[in-house]
Amino acid sequence: MPTIWLRPDLAAQIEEDSACKIRYPCPVYKTSMRKGTLSTTGHSTNFLLFMQLPSAQPENHWVLRGVAMITQLDT
C-alpha cells in the first residue's frame, strides 16, 4: 500500500464513492505479528483499526487470503 494520510473528519462530511460498491474492511496491525493480549474492546493490542478499501472482489475473497496491513517500517 502507498503511504496513507489519516485525517479526522466528520462522518456527515465524507463523500461516498458511488463507483465502488464493494469495500473490504482491511484490518491494520502495528506489527506483522498478528497476536497480542486481548484488550477490553475484544481486539488484540496489536490491532489498530479497519481501513475500508475499495475492491472488485467480495470481502470473503480477501478474508480467505488473510489480507491485512501493517504499520511496521522494517520487516
N, C-alpha and C positions, 0 to 999 in steps of 0.2 A: 504494500500500500504506500502511496505517497504520504508525505507529512500532512497531518490533518490539524486544522486550527479549530479548537473547541471554543466557541464564542457563545456565552449565555444570551438567551433572548426569550421573550415572552412567547409561549406556545401559540397564542392567538395571532401573533405577527409572522409566524413561519408559514411560507407558502409551500404547498404540496406540489410535487412534480407530477402532473397528470399523465405524462408519457410512461411513467414507471408504475405499473400496477402491483408488482411483487417486490417485497422488501425482505431481506434476511436480517434478523436481529443477531448480528455477529457479536459474540462475547469478546471483551477486551480484558487481557490479563497484564499484570505488572511484569511477570517473567514467563519464560517458556514452560516452567514447571506449573502445571495446572492443579496444584494442590496447595493447601494451606489449612489453617484451622477455620472452622465454621464460625462466622460472626453471628450476631443477633438477627441479622437480616436473612440468614439461611444460606448465604453465599460464602465462598471461600474468601479469606482475607487477601488473596492474590487477585481476586476478581475486581475490576473497576466499574465497568458499565457495558451496556449493549449499544452498538452502533447500527443504525438502520441502513443497510446497504442495498441499493437498487440491484435487482437481479432478473435475469431472463429465466432462471430456474426456480422451482418451488423450494421452500425452506428445507424440506426433507432432503433434498439433493445435497445441501451444504452440511446439514447435521450428520448425515451418514459418513461424510468425509472428515468430520471433526474440525471444520474450518473455524479458526479463531484468530484474533490479532493480539500482538504483544507490544508493550511499550519499551521493553528492554533494548538498549542500543548495541550491546555486544552479545555474542552467542555462547 
